[in-house]
Amino acid sequence: MLLDPNDPTKVLYRSNHPLIEPTEHYENGLAKFGIVYPCGAVIKDDKLLVYYGGSDSVTCVATANLEEFIKDLKEGSNIVLSPVKLND
């Protein structure tokens, strides 16, 4: 959700769908099947980085273009963050 910077008790926009879903093997096959735990977010340059735990076993990050993310959030579009993949 996006909060009003002057009054963070006011929700400006909210996604109707999960931003992160367990789709990768490391989110579905380790300690807890099909679990992701968003833990925090950072804006770096023009990207939104969302850090999360996967399957109670790994730490992960998913990303989206910040401008597109905010546009989609305001329009009520289905937003999907892309997991950052390193060499497996």
PDB file as gemmi writes it, atoms N, CA and C in Angstrom:
CRYST1    1.000    1.000    1.000  90.00  90.00  90.00 P 1                      
ATOM      1  N   MET A   1       0.833  -1.168   0.000  1.00  0.00           N  
ATOM      2  CA  MET A   1       0.000   0.000   0.000  1.00  0.00           C  
ATOM      3  C   MET A   1       0.883   1.238   0.000  1.00  0.00           C  
ATOM      4  N   LEU A   2       0.310   2.322  -0.448  1.00  0.00           N  
ATOM      5  CA  LEU A   2       1.015   3.595  -0.485  1.00  0.00           C  
ATOM      6  C   LEU A   2       0.320   4.521   0.504  1.00  0.00           C  
ATOM      7  N   LEU A   3       1.102   5.036   1.472  1.00  0.00           N  
ATOM      8  CA  LEU A   3       0.563   5.891   2.523  1.00  0.00           C  
ATOM      9  C   LEU A   3       0.815   7.358   2.207  1.00  0.00           C  
ATOM     10  N   ASP A   4      -0.029   8.212   2.741  1.00  0.00           N  
ATOM     11  CA  ASP A   4       0.136   9.652   2.614  1.00  0.00           C  
ATOM     12  C   ASP A   4       1.381  10.064   3.405  1.00  0.00           C  
ATOM     13  N   PRO A   5       2.358  10.740   2.771  1.00  0.00           N  
ATOM     14  CA  PRO A   5       3.585  11.098   3.496  1.00  0.00           C  
ATOM     15  C   PRO A   5       3.343  12.100   4.628  1.00  0.00           C  
ATOM     16  N   ASN A   6       2.274  12.890   4.539  1.00  0.00           N  
ATOM     17  CA  ASN A   6       1.962  13.861   5.589  1.00  0.00           C  
ATOM     18  C   ASN A   6       1.128  13.267   6.720  1.00  0.00           C  
ATOM     19  N   ASP A   7       0.407  12.201   6.424  1.00  0.00           N  
ATOM     20  CA  ASP A   7      -0.425  11.519   7.416  1.00  0.00           C  
ATOM     21  C   ASP A   7      -0.394  10.026   7.124  1.00  0.00           C  
ATOM     22  N   PRO A   8       0.639   9.321   7.641  1.00  0.00           N  
ATOM     23  CA  PRO A   8       0.795   7.903   7.308  1.00  0.00           C  
ATOM     24  C   PRO A   8      -0.321   6.990   7.822  1.00  0.00           C  
ATOM     25  N   THR A   9      -1.291   7.545   8.530  1.00  0.00           N  
ATOM     26  CA  THR A   9      -2.459   6.732   8.902  1.00  0.00           C  
ATOM     27  C   THR A   9      -3.464   6.672   7.749  1.00  0.00           C  
ATOM     28  N   LYS A  10      -3.242   7.492   6.718  1.00  0.00           N  
ATOM     29  CA  LYS A  10      -4.141   7.542   5.566  1.00  0.00           C  
ATOM     30  C   LYS A  10      -3.573   6.703   4.415  1.00  0.00           C  
ATOM     31  N   VAL A  11      -4.321   5.706   3.994  1.00  0.00           N  
ATOM     32  CA  VAL A  11      -3.926   4.851   2.873  1.00  0.00           C  
ATOM     33  C   VAL A  11      -4.390   5.516   1.576  1.00  0.00           C  
ATOM     34  N   LEU A  12      -3.432   5.797   0.686  1.00  0.00           N  
ATOM     35  CA  LEU A  12      -3.766   6.411  -0.599  1.00  0.00           C  
ATOM     36  C   LEU A  12      -4.156   5.361  -1.632  1.00  0.00           C  
ATOM     37  N   TYR A  13      -3.356   4.300  -1.718  1.00  0.00           N  
ATOM     38  CA  TYR A  13      -3.586   3.234  -2.695  1.00  0.00           C  
ATOM     39  C   TYR A  13      -3.201   1.907  -2.066  1.00  0.00           C  
ATOM     40  N   ARG A  14      -3.912   0.858  -2.468  1.00  0.00           N  
ATOM     41  CA  ARG A  14      -3.642  -0.478  -1.945  1.00  0.00           C  
ATOM     42  C   ARG A  14      -3.811  -1.493  -3.065  1.00  0.00           C  
ATOM     43  N   SER A  15      -2.910  -2.443  -3.141  1.00  0.00           N  
ATOM     44  CA  SER A  15      -3.014  -3.501  -4.136  1.00  0.00           C  
ATOM     45  C   SER A  15      -4.099  -4.496  -3.719  1.00  0.00           C  
ATOM     46  N   ASN A  16      -4.838  -4.966  -4.700  1.00  0.00           N  
ATOM     47  CA  ASN A  16      -5.859  -5.985  -4.446  1.00  0.00           C  
ATOM     48  C   ASN A  16      -5.304  -7.399  -4.550  1.00  0.00           C  
ATOM     49  N   HIS A  17      -4.042  -7.499  -4.953  1.00  0.00           N  
ATOM     50  CA  HIS A  17      -3.403  -8.795  -5.158  1.00  0.00           C  
ATOM     51  C   HIS A  17      -2.070  -8.833  -4.417  1.00  0.00           C  
ATOM     52  N   PRO A  18      -1.593 -10.014  -4.059  1.00  0.00           N  
ATOM     53  CA  PRO A  18      -0.260 -10.094  -3.425  1.00  0.00           C  
ATOM     54  C   PRO A  18       0.823  -9.576  -4.376  1.00  0.00           C  
ATOM     55  N   LEU A  19       1.790  -8.863  -3.830  1.00  0.00           N  
ATOM     56  CA  LEU A  19       2.896  -8.358  -4.639  1.00  0.00           C  
ATOM     57  C   LEU A  19       3.954  -9.424  -4.878  1.00  0.00           C  
ATOM     58  N   ILE A  20       4.079 -10.332  -3.922  1.00  0.00           N  
ATOM     59  CA  ILE A  20       5.047 -11.423  -4.021  1.00  0.00           C  
ATOM     60  C   ILE A  20       4.308 -12.722  -3.737  1.00  0.00           C  
ATOM     61  N   GLU A  21       4.497 -13.686  -4.612  1.00  0.00           N  
ATOM     62  CA  GLU A  21       3.917 -15.005  -4.409  1.00  0.00           C  
ATOM     63  C   GLU A  21       5.026 -16.038  -4.562  1.00  0.00           C  
ATOM     64  N   PRO A  22       4.924 -17.157  -3.859  1.00  0.00           N  
ATOM     65  CA  PRO A  22       5.959 -18.187  -3.955  1.00  0.00           C  
ATOM     66  C   PRO A  22       5.879 -18.935  -5.288  1.00  0.00           C  
ATOM     67  N   THR A  23       6.810 -18.621  -6.184  1.00  0.00           N  
ATOM     68  CA  THR A  23       6.836 -19.266  -7.499  1.00  0.00           C  
ATOM     69  C   THR A  23       8.138 -20.012  -7.767  1.00  0.00           C  
ATOM     70  N   GLU A  24       9.180 -19.678  -7.035  1.00  0.00           N  
ATOM     71  CA  GLU A  24      10.498 -20.269  -7.282  1.00  0.00           C  
ATOM     72  C   GLU A  24      10.699 -21.533  -6.451  1.00  0.00           C  
ATOM     73  N   HIS A  25      11.583 -22.404  -6.899  1.00  0.00           N  
ATOM     74  CA  HIS A  25      11.814 -23.677  -6.201  1.00  0.00           C  
ATOM     75  C   HIS A  25      12.281 -23.453  -4.765  1.00  0.00           C  
ATOM     76  N   TYR A  26      13.070 -22.419  -4.528  1.00  0.00           N  
ATOM     77  CA  TYR A  26      13.578 -22.156  -3.179  1.00  0.00           C  
ATOM     78  C   TYR A  26      12.510 -21.536  -2.268  1.00  0.00           C  
ATOM     79  N   GLU A  27      11.373 -21.157  -2.814  1.00  0.00           N  
ATOM     80  CA  GLU A  27      10.255 -20.659  -2.009  1.00  0.00           C  
ATOM     81  C   GLU A  27       9.237 -21.766  -1.738  1.00  0.00           C  
ATOM     82  N   ASN A  28       9.385 -22.871  -2.434  1.00  0.00           N  
ATOM     83  CA  ASN A  28       8.385 -23.936  -2.377  1.00  0.00           C  
ATOM     84  C   ASN A  28       8.898 -25.287  -1.905  1.00  0.00           C  
ATOM     85  N   GLY A  29      10.196 -25.474  -1.789  1.00  0.00           N  
ATOM     86  CA  GLY A  29      10.649 -26.819  -1.506  1.00  0.00           C  
ATOM     87  C   GLY A  29      11.572 -26.976  -0.329  1.00  0.00           C  
ATOM     88  N   LEU A  30      11.680 -25.990   0.527  1.00  0.00           N  
ATOM     89  CA  LEU A  30      12.625 -26.101   1.633  1.00  0.00           C  
ATOM     90  C   LEU A  30      11.858 -26.307   2.942  1.00  0.00           C  
ATOM     91  N   ALA A  31      12.090 -25.509   3.940  1.00  0.00           N  
ATOM     92  CA  ALA A  31      11.514 -25.741   5.268  1.00  0.00           C  
ATOM     93  C   ALA A  31       9.991 -25.655   5.291  1.00  0.00           C  
ATOM     94  N   LYS A  32       9.423 -24.621   4.648  1.00  0.00           N  
ATOM     95  CA  LYS A  32       7.964 -24.456   4.612  1.00  0.00           C  
ATOM     96  C   LYS A  32       7.539 -24.219   3.174  1.00  0.00           C  
ATOM     97  N   PHE A  33       6.717 -25.099   2.654  1.00  0.00           N  
ATOM     98  CA  PHE A  33       6.272 -25.035   1.273  1.00  0.00           C  
ATOM     99  C   PHE A  33       5.392 -23.810   1.032  1.00  0.00           C  
ATOM    100  N   GLY A  34       5.699 -23.039  -0.008  1.00  0.00           N  
ATOM    101  CA  GLY A  34       4.835 -21.972  -0.465  1.00  0.00           C  
ATOM    102  C   GLY A  34       4.713 -20.770   0.445  1.00  0.00           C  
ATOM    103  N   ILE A  35       5.807 -20.412   1.126  1.00  0.00           N  
ATOM    104  CA  ILE A  35       5.756 -19.292   2.064  1.00  0.00           C  
ATOM    105  C   ILE A  35       6.750 -18.216   1.649  1.00  0.00           C  
ATOM    106  N   VAL A  36       6.288 -16.949   1.626  1.00  0.00           N  
ATOM    107  CA  VAL A  36       7.173 -15.801   1.468  1.00  0.00           C  
ATOM    108  C   VAL A  36       6.791 -14.768   2.516  1.00  0.00           C  
ATOM    109  N   TYR A  37       7.802 -14.130   3.094  1.00  0.00           N  
ATOM    110  CA  TYR A  37       7.609 -13.153   4.156  1.00  0.00           C  
ATOM    111  C   TYR A  37       8.264 -11.830   3.778  1.00  0.00           C  
ATOM    112  N   PRO A  38       7.518 -10.865   3.227  1.00  0.00           N  
ATOM    113  CA  PRO A  38       8.117  -9.560   2.958  1.00  0.00           C  
ATOM    114  C   PRO A  38       8.621  -8.936   4.258  1.00  0.00           C  
ATOM    115  N   CYS A  39       9.836  -8.387   4.206  1.00  0.00           N  
ATOM    116  CA  CYS A  39      10.480  -7.866   5.422  1.00  0.00           C  
ATOM    117  C   CYS A  39      10.808  -6.383   5.349  1.00  0.00           C  
ATOM    118  N   GLY A  40      10.925  -5.833   4.168  1.00  0.00           N  
ATOM    119  CA  GLY A  40      11.279  -4.429   4.056  1.00  0.00           C  
ATOM    120  C   GLY A  40      11.468  -4.047   2.604  1.00  0.00           C  
ATOM    121  N   ALA A  41      11.520  -2.751   2.347  1.00  0.00           N  
ATOM    122  CA  ALA A  41      11.676  -2.265   0.977  1.00  0.00           C  
ATOM    123  C   ALA A  41      12.652  -1.098   0.948  1.00  0.00           C  
ATOM    124  N   VAL A  42      13.345  -0.976  -0.186  1.00  0.00           N  
ATOM    125  CA  VAL A  42      14.325   0.085  -0.406  1.00  0.00           C  
ATOM    126  C   VAL A  42      14.100   0.631  -1.810  1.00  0.00           C  
ATOM    127  N   ILE A  43      14.238   1.931  -1.958  1.00  0.00           N  
ATOM    128  CA  ILE A  43      14.237   2.536  -3.293  1.00  0.00           C  
ATOM    129  C   ILE A  43      15.676   2.877  -3.626  1.00  0.00           C  
ATOM    130  N   LYS A  44      16.163   2.346  -4.739  1.00  0.00           N  
ATOM    131  CA  LYS A  44      17.531   2.616  -5.198  1.00  0.00           C  
ATOM    132  C   LYS A  44      17.444   2.997  -6.662  1.00  0.00           C  
ATOM    133  N   ASP A  45      17.915   4.208  -6.956  1.00  0.00           N  
ATOM    134  CA  ASP A  45      17.809   4.761  -8.303  1.00  0.00           C  
ATOM    135  C   ASP A  45      16.332   4.761  -8.702  1.00  0.00           C  
ATOM    136  N   ASP A  46      15.972   4.068  -9.753  1.00  0.00           N  
ATOM    137  CA  ASP A  46      14.574   4.047 -10.200  1.00  0.00           C  
ATOM    138  C   ASP A  46      13.915   2.696  -9.931  1.00  0.00           C  
ATOM    139  N   LYS A  47      14.459   1.944  -8.970  1.00  0.00           N  
ATOM    140  CA  LYS A  47      13.929   0.610  -8.684  1.00  0.00           C  
ATOM    141  C   LYS A  47      13.427   0.491  -7.251  1.00  0.00           C  
ATOM    142  N   LEU A  48      12.358  -0.284  -7.102  1.00  0.00           N  
ATOM    143  CA  LEU A  48      11.864  -0.680  -5.801  1.00  0.00           C  
ATOM    144  C   LEU A  48      12.419  -2.073  -5.527  1.00  0.00           C  
ATOM    145  N   LEU A  49      13.091  -2.232  -4.400  1.00  0.00           N  
ATOM    146  CA  LEU A  49      13.633  -3.530  -3.998  1.00  0.00           C  
ATOM    147  C   LEU A  49      12.883  -3.970  -2.740  1.00  0.00           C  
ATOM    148  N   VAL A  50      12.251  -5.134  -2.795  1.00  0.00           N  
ATOM    149  CA  VAL A  50      11.523  -5.674  -1.647  1.00  0.00           C  
ATOM    150  C   VAL A  50      12.251  -6.924  -1.175  1.00  0.00           C  
ATOM    151  N   TYR A  51      12.727  -6.887   0.054  1.00  0.00           N  
ATOM    152  CA  TYR A  51      13.430  -8.025   0.646  1.00  0.00           C  
ATOM    153  C   TYR A  51      12.418  -8.924   1.339  1.00  0.00           C  
ATOM    154  N   TYR A  52      12.627 -10.233   1.197  1.00  0.00           N  
ATOM    155  CA  TYR A  52      11.683 -11.177   1.788  1.00  0.00           C  
ATOM    156  C   TYR A  52      12.359 -12.504   2.094  1.00  0.00           C  
ATOM    157  N   GLY A  53      11.751 -13.239   2.989  1.00  0.00           N  
ATOM    158  CA  GLY A  53      12.212 -14.583   3.304  1.00  0.00           C  
ATOM    159  C   GLY A  53      11.400 -15.581   2.511  1.00  0.00           C  
ATOM    160  N   GLY A  54      12.055 -16.616   2.047  1.00  0.00           N  
ATOM    161  CA  GLY A  54      11.378 -17.652   1.273  1.00  0.00           C  
ATOM    162  C   GLY A  54      11.466 -19.003   1.961  1.00  0.00           C  
ATOM    163  N   SER A  55      10.324 -19.638   2.146  1.00  0.00           N  
ATOM    164  CA  SER A  55      10.230 -21.001   2.670  1.00  0.00           C  
ATOM    165  C   SER A  55      10.943 -21.168   4.009  1.00  0.00           C  
ATOM    166  N   ASP A  56      11.009 -20.105   4.797  1.00  0.00           N  
ATOM    167  CA  ASP A  56      11.683 -20.147   6.097  1.00  0.00           C  
ATOM    168  C   ASP A  56      13.141 -20.585   6.008  1.00  0.00           C  
ATOM    169  N   SER A  57      13.756 -20.438   4.820  1.00  0.00           N  
ATOM    170  CA  SER A  57      15.127 -20.929   4.647  1.00  0.00           C  
ATOM    171  C   SER A  57      16.075 -19.971   3.941  1.00  0.00           C  
ATOM    172  N   VAL A  58      15.561 -19.068   3.131  1.00  0.00           N  
ATOM    173  CA  VAL A  58      16.428 -18.202   2.331  1.00  0.00           C  
ATOM    174  C   VAL A  58      15.975 -16.748   2.425  1.00  0.00           C  
ATOM    175  N   THR A  59      16.914 -15.835   2.192  1.00  0.00           N  
ATOM    176  CA  THR A  59      16.611 -14.416   2.100  1.00  0.00           C  
ATOM    177  C   THR A  59      16.646 -14.046   0.623  1.00  0.00           C  
ATOM    178  N   CYS A  60      15.633 -13.312   0.172  1.00  0.00           N  
ATOM    179  CA  CYS A  60      15.487 -13.015  -1.251  1.00  0.00           C  
ATOM    180  C   CYS A  60      15.209 -11.530  -1.453  1.00  0.00           C  
ATOM    181  N   VAL A  61      15.270 -11.108  -2.710  1.00  0.00           N  
ATOM    182  CA  VAL A  61      14.876  -9.747  -3.071  1.00  0.00           C  
ATOM    183  C   VAL A  61      14.119  -9.811  -4.395  1.00  0.00           C  
ATOM    184  N   ALA A  62      13.059  -9.025  -4.478  1.00  0.00           N  
ATOM    185  CA  ALA A  62      12.295  -8.888  -5.717  1.00  0.00           C  
ATOM    186  C   ALA A  62      12.314  -7.414  -6.091  1.00  0.00           C  
ATOM    187  N   THR A  63      12.153  -7.134  -7.376  1.00  0.00           N  
ATOM    188  CA  THR A  63      12.307  -5.762  -7.841  1.00  0.00           C  
ATOM    189  C   THR A  63      11.223  -5.370  -8.836  1.00  0.00           C  
ATOM    190  N   ALA A  64      11.036  -4.065  -8.954  1.00  0.00           N  
ATOM    191  CA  ALA A  64      10.134  -3.490  -9.953  1.00  0.00           C  
ATOM    192  C   ALA A  64      10.624  -2.079 -10.265  1.00  0.00           C  
ATOM    193  N   ASN A  65      10.330  -1.614 -11.453  1.00  0.00           N  
ATOM    194  CA  ASN A  65      10.583  -0.222 -11.803  1.00  0.00           C  
ATOM    195  C   ASN A  65       9.647   0.626 -10.948  1.00  0.00           C  
ATOM    196  N   LEU A  66      10.185   1.586 -10.214  1.00  0.00           N  
ATOM    197  CA  LEU A  66       9.402   2.356  -9.258  1.00  0.00           C  
ATOM    198  C   LEU A  66       8.276   3.137  -9.929  1.00  0.00           C  
ATOM    199  N   GLU A  67       8.570   3.803 -11.025  1.00  0.00           N  
ATOM    200  CA  GLU A  67       7.551   4.603 -11.707  1.00  0.00           C  
ATOM    201  C   GLU A  67       6.395   3.725 -12.194  1.00  0.00           C  
ATOM    202  N   GLU A  68       6.718   2.576 -12.790  1.00  0.00           N  
ATOM    203  CA  GLU A  68       5.682   1.646 -13.264  1.00  0.00           C  
ATOM    204  C   GLU A  68       4.902   1.062 -12.089  1.00  0.00           C  
ATOM    205  N   PHE A  69       5.606   0.748 -11.011  1.00  0.00           N  
ATOM    206  CA  PHE A  69       4.956   0.190  -9.818  1.00  0.00           C  
ATOM    207  C   PHE A  69       3.906   1.159  -9.279  1.00  0.00           C  
ATOM    208  N   ILE A  70       4.273   2.425  -9.115  1.00  0.00           N  
ATOM    209  CA  ILE A  70       3.336   3.422  -8.580  1.00  0.00           C  
ATOM    210  C   ILE A  70       2.175   3.637  -9.544  1.00  0.00           C  
ATOM    211  N   LYS A  71       2.457   3.700 -10.839  1.00  0.00           N  
ATOM    212  CA  LYS A  71       1.411   3.863 -11.845  1.00  0.00           C  
ATOM    213  C   LYS A  71       0.416   2.701 -11.765  1.00  0.00           C  
ATOM    214  N   ASP A  72       0.929   1.474 -11.734  1.00  0.00           N  
ATOM    215  CA  ASP A  72       0.067   0.297 -11.669  1.00  0.00           C  
ATOM    216  C   ASP A  72      -0.726   0.251 -10.364  1.00  0.00           C  
ATOM    217  N   LEU A  73      -0.099   0.644  -9.263  1.00  0.00           N  
ATOM    218  CA  LEU A  73      -0.786   0.673  -7.978  1.00  0.00           C  
ATOM    219  C   LEU A  73      -1.952   1.665  -8.008  1.00  0.00           C  
ATOM    220  N   LYS A  74      -1.722   2.843  -8.569  1.00  0.00           N  
ATOM    221  CA  LYS A  74      -2.775   3.856  -8.656  1.00  0.00           C  
ATOM    222  C   LYS A  74      -3.917   3.418  -9.562  1.00  0.00           C  
ATOM    223  N   GLU A  75      -3.583   2.685 -10.630  1.00  0.00           N  
ATOM    224  CA  GLU A  75      -4.604   2.241 -11.593  1.00  0.00           C  
ATOM    225  C   GLU A  75      -5.314   0.974 -11.146  1.00  0.00           C  
ATOM    226  N   GLY A  76      -4.823   0.338 -10.088  1.00  0.00           N  
ATOM    227  CA  GLY A  76      -5.428  -0.909  -9.633  1.00  0.00           C  
ATOM    228  C   GLY A  76      -5.027  -2.115 -10.464  1.00  0.00           C  
ATOM    229  N   SER A  77      -3.954  -1.981 -11.227  1.00  0.00           N  
ATOM    230  CA  SER A  77      -3.471  -3.093 -12.056  1.00  0.00           C  
ATOM    231  C   SER A  77      -2.853  -4.175 -11.188  1.00  0.00           C  
ATOM    232  N   ASN A  78      -2.783  -5.381 -11.724  1.00  0.00           N  
ATOM    233  CA  ASN A  78      -2.134  -6.483 -11.026  1.00  0.00           C  
ATOM    234  C   ASN A  78      -0.625  -6.274 -11.085  1.00  0.00           C  
ATOM    235  N   ILE A  79      -0.009  -6.055  -9.943  1.00  0.00           N  
ATOM    236  CA  ILE A  79       1.428  -5.783  -9.850  1.00  0.00           C  
ATOM    237  C   ILE A  79       2.148  -7.075  -9.496  1.00  0.00           C  
ATOM    238  N   VAL A  80       3.201  -7.354 -10.205  1.00  0.00           N  
ATOM    239  CA  VAL A  80       4.023  -8.524  -9.887  1.00  0.00           C  
ATOM    240  C   VAL A  80       5.471  -8.079  -9.791  1.00  0.00           C  
ATOM    241  N   LEU A  81       6.079  -8.338  -8.651  1.00  0.00           N  
ATOM    242  CA  LEU A  81       7.507  -8.062  -8.494  1.00  0.00           C  
ATOM    243  C   LEU A  81       8.292  -9.252  -9.005  1.00  0.00           C  
ATOM    244  N   SER A  82       9.418  -8.996  -9.619  1.00  0.00           N  
ATOM    245  CA  SER A  82      10.239 -10.058 -10.184  1.00  0.00           C  
ATOM    246  C   SER A  82      11.363 -10.431  -9.222  1.00  0.00           C  
ATOM    247  N   PRO A  83      11.449 -11.716  -8.834  1.00  0.00           N  
ATOM    248  CA  PRO A  83      12.573 -12.129  -8.000  1.00  0.00           C  
ATOM    249  C   PRO A  83      13.896 -11.897  -8.723  1.00  0.00           C  
ATOM    250  N   VAL A  84      14.889 -11.398  -7.997  1.00  0.00           N  
ATOM    251  CA  VAL A  84      16.218 -11.229  -8.561  1.00  0.00           C  
ATOM    252  C   VAL A  84      16.880 -12.591  -8.535  1.00  0.00           C  
ATOM    253  N   LYS A  85      17.333 -13.054  -9.691  1.00  0.00           N  
ATOM    254  CA  LYS A  85      17.941 -14.378  -9.785  1.00  0.00           C  
ATOM    255  C   LYS A  85      19.443 -14.257  -9.912  1.00  0.00           C  
ATOM    256  N   LEU A  86      20.127 -14.944  -9.022  1.00  0.00           N  
ATOM    257  CA  LEU A  86      21.568 -15.054  -9.089  1.00  0.00           C  
ATOM    258  C   LEU A  86      21.889 -16.406  -9.696  1.00  0.00           C  
ATOM    259  N   ASN A  87      23.138 -16.673  -9.935  1.00  0.00           N  
ATOM    260  CA  ASN A  87      23.509 -17.987 -10.472  1.00  0.00           C  
ATOM    261  C   ASN A  87      23.083 -19.060  -9.483  1.00  0.00           C  
ATOM    262  N   ASP A  88      22.294 -20.015  -9.970  1.00  0.00           N  
ATOM    263  CA  ASP A  88      21.835 -21.123  -9.104  1.00  0.00           C  
ATOM    264  C   ASP A  88      22.958 -22.090  -8.814  1.00  0.00           C  
TER     265      ASP A  88                                                      
END                                                                             
